[in-house]
Amino acid sequence: MAALELQCKLTRKLAVQSGQSQRGTWSKQDFIVEYQDGKFPVQICMNVWGDEKVREFENFQVGDRLRIAFVPSSREFNGKWYTDIRAYRIERADAPVQQPNAPAQAYAQAPQDPSSQEVLYSRVRVASAQSQAPAPSFNDMPAEPDDDDLPF
């Protein structure tokens, strides 16, 4: 799957939710982020799941500029569809990049001019999880078999 990243501003932290399921206790926290899409601000509700991620999220404050790696997922229940946008890595936008991947490298190499940053914030970065491999050559092709042993 492609990695999705967004640079945005944290605008609101909602209350931590917790409960009990058949697999044990759970906790999650929803939060609202905002980014510019052209001239208009767009808000998205995202969440973090698990006690560890909820505790890590306490380090971020409303107004912080963030770089968030996330996975969208949908599920059906009684004929209705529900979508989650689950953040699995959250960093301050000005923090050094921890994992080498295409979106993070693009952010690290982005110009630091504030006017160009608004353009950067308005884009959701999508990158393939696979790196570009060179095209195969003749030497990469398998050798011809010596016999004609067909399986049928």
Secondary structure as GFF3:
##gff-version 3
##sequence-region A 1 152
A	DSSP	beta_strand	3	21	.	.	.	ID=ss1
A	DSSP	beta_strand	24	37	.	.	.	ID=ss2
A	DSSP	beta_strand	40	49	.	.	.	ID=ss3
A	DSSP	alpha_helix	51	57	.	.	.	ID=ss4
A	DSSP	beta_strand	65	77	.	.	.	ID=ss5
A	DSSP	beta_strand	80	92	.	.	.	ID=ss6
A	DSSP	alpha_helix	102	108	.	.	.	ID=ss7
A	DSSP	alpha_helix	114	121	.	.	.	ID=ss8
A	DSSP	beta_strand	124	127	.	.	.	ID=ss9
A	DSSP	three_ten_helix	138	140	.	.	.	ID=ss10
###
